[in-house]
Each structure stands twice: as C-alpha cells, then as structure tokens.
Amino acid sequence: MRRLWGIVIGFMLLSTGHAMAQDRILISSEWGNVTAELADNAAVDALVRMLPITIGMRDHLRQEKTGNLPEALPEAPRQRDFSAGTLGLWGSDDFVIYYRSGRVPQPGIVILGTVTGDDSIFDCPGSIAVQLQRVR
C-alpha cells in the first residue's frame, strides 16, 4: 500500500511540475535587458497572452517608467508598497517598472512580477521603448 501511495504522490508531483514553474519574461531595451519572474494572478495571465509586445515608456517621478498596454488587464489584488524591480499595474492598462522603492496612494498597484536582473538600467531620464517577451 505504501508503494502505491508513493507512486501516486510521485505522479502528482511530476504532473504538476510544469504548472508550478514560475513564468518569466525578458524585458529588452536599448539600455539593456533584464528578466522578470511573474506573479500568479489573472492580470499576469492576460499579459502573457498578449506577448510579445512593445511599450513606449516615460519616466515618472524619477522612480518608475510607465507606459500603456495595448489593452486593459483584469483586476487582481492590489498593494501600496513596492520595491525596486517591481513590475506593476496602476490602472487597468498602465504598466509600470519601478527602479526605486516606495509607496503609492490608494487603490495601490497590481503586482505583475519582479525584475531578477539589474533594474537600475531604467534609472535614466527620458523615454524608452521596451519589448516584453516570454522566456521559455
């Protein structure tokens, strides 16, 4: 009986292994490239379905780059605090890459993911186009 349970549990772990793997994206620009690990929510699921995309981004408050997605993403839980490297969603189509830590007013941001590379490449004044594509 123990052997049967071991086989069942092993099969379950193997069959869910892909589902447990965290999705990643590559964010490319003329300033450099970084990868990001994505959160697990409905907004991220919708974002991944629209990849690859290019987003024109502008500097905002010398803490973040913001740009509009081609379409709105569904609502997901929000929070007010963020750290450098956070990918967020302010409005339903307002994509944000934070390169400094801070706090936003209510209603907060939807967390889309976290940059795993050097997010300081975005700490430059001015606008930039970024390309988002899924990493397999």
C-alpha positions as CSV (number, residue, x, y, z in Angstrom):
1,M,0.0,0.0,0.0
2,R,2.9,2.4,0.8
3,R,4.4,1.7,-2.6
4,L,1.1,2.6,-4.3
5,W,0.9,5.9,-2.3
6,G,4.5,6.7,-3.3
7,I,3.7,6.1,-6.9
8,V,0.5,8.3,-6.8
9,I,2.3,11.1,-5.0
10,G,5.3,10.9,-7.4
11,F,2.9,11.1,-10.4
12,M,1.1,14.0,-8.9
13,L,4.4,15.9,-8.4
14,L,5.6,15.2,-11.9
15,S,2.3,16.2,-13.5
16,T,2.1,19.5,-11.6
17,G,5.8,20.3,-12.1
18,H,5.2,22.5,-15.2
19,A,2.3,24.3,-13.5
20,M,4.4,25.1,-10.5
21,A,7.2,26.6,-12.7
22,Q,7.1,30.3,-12.5
23,D,6.7,32.2,-15.8
24,R,9.4,34.6,-16.8
25,I,9.7,37.4,-19.3
26,L,12.5,39.2,-21.0
27,I,12.4,43.0,-20.9
28,S,14.6,44.4,-23.7
29,S,15.5,48.0,-24.5
30,E,18.4,50.0,-26.0
31,W,19.5,50.5,-22.3
32,G,19.9,46.8,-21.7
33,N,18.0,43.6,-21.0
34,V,16.6,42.1,-17.8
35,T,14.4,39.1,-16.9
36,A,11.5,39.1,-14.5
37,E,9.6,36.4,-12.7
38,L,5.9,36.9,-13.0
39,A,3.3,36.8,-10.2
40,D,0.4,34.4,-10.3
41,N,-2.8,36.3,-10.9
42,A,-5.4,37.0,-13.6
43,A,-3.7,40.2,-14.8
44,V,-0.5,38.3,-15.4
45,D,-2.3,35.6,-17.3
46,A,-3.8,38.2,-19.6
47,L,-0.5,39.9,-20.0
48,V,1.3,36.7,-21.0
49,R,-1.4,36.1,-23.7
50,M,-0.6,39.4,-25.4
51,L,3.2,38.8,-25.6
52,P,5.3,39.7,-27.4
53,I,4.6,43.5,-27.2
54,T,6.5,46.8,-27.3
55,I,5.6,49.5,-24.9
56,G,6.6,53.1,-25.1
57,M,7.6,54.2,-21.6
58,R,8.3,57.5,-20.0
59,D,9.9,58.5,-16.7
60,H,7.6,59.4,-13.8
61,L,8.7,60.9,-10.5
62,R,12.3,59.6,-11.0
63,Q,11.2,56.3,-9.5
64,E,9.5,54.5,-12.4
65,K,8.9,54.0,-16.1
66,T,5.3,53.9,-17.1
67,G,3.6,53.0,-20.4
68,N,0.2,51.9,-21.8
69,L,-0.5,48.3,-22.6
70,P,-2.4,47.6,-25.9
71,E,-5.4,46.5,-23.9
72,A,-6.7,46.5,-20.3
73,L,-5.8,43.7,-17.9
74,P,-8.3,42.2,-15.5
75,E,-8.4,43.3,-11.9
76,A,-6.3,41.5,-9.3
77,P,-5.3,42.1,-5.7
78,R,-3.5,45.4,-5.1
79,Q,-0.9,46.7,-2.6
80,R,0.5,50.1,-1.8
81,D,4.2,49.2,-1.1
82,F,6.7,48.4,-3.9
83,S,10.4,47.8,-4.1
84,A,12.9,48.5,-6.8
85,G,12.4,45.9,-9.6
86,T,8.7,45.6,-9.1
87,L,6.5,45.3,-12.2
88,G,3.1,46.7,-11.6
89,L,-0.2,47.8,-13.0
90,W,-1.5,51.2,-11.9
91,G,-4.7,51.5,-13.9
92,S,-6.1,48.7,-16.0
93,D,-3.6,49.3,-18.8
94,D,-0.9,51.3,-17.1
95,F,2.3,49.1,-17.0
96,V,5.0,50.2,-14.5
97,I,8.6,49.3,-13.9
98,Y,9.8,50.6,-10.6
99,Y,13.5,51.3,-10.2
100,R,13.3,52.7,-6.7
101,S,11.3,51.6,-3.7
102,G,8.3,53.4,-2.3
103,R,4.6,53.6,-1.6
104,V,1.7,54.5,-3.9
105,P,-1.7,56.0,-2.8
106,Q,-4.9,54.0,-2.8
107,P,-6.0,51.9,-4.5
108,G,-2.5,50.6,-4.9
109,I,-0.9,48.6,-7.7
110,V,-1.4,45.1,-9.0
111,I,1.9,43.2,-8.7
112,L,2.8,41.7,-12.0
113,G,6.3,40.4,-11.2
114,T,9.8,41.2,-10.1
115,V,12.9,42.0,-12.2
116,T,15.6,39.5,-11.5
117,G,18.3,41.4,-13.3
118,D,19.7,44.9,-12.8
119,D,16.6,47.2,-12.7
120,S,18.9,50.3,-12.5
121,I,19.1,50.2,-16.3
122,F,15.7,52.1,-16.2
123,D,17.1,54.8,-13.8
124,C,17.7,57.2,-16.7
125,P,15.7,60.3,-17.5
126,G,13.7,60.3,-20.6
127,S,11.5,57.9,-22.6
128,I,12.3,54.4,-23.8
129,A,10.6,51.6,-25.8
130,V,10.7,48.2,-24.1
131,Q,9.9,44.9,-25.6
132,L,8.3,42.2,-23.4
133,Q,8.5,38.6,-24.5
134,R,8.0,35.3,-22.7
135,V,11.1,33.3,-21.7
136,R,10.7,29.5,-22.1
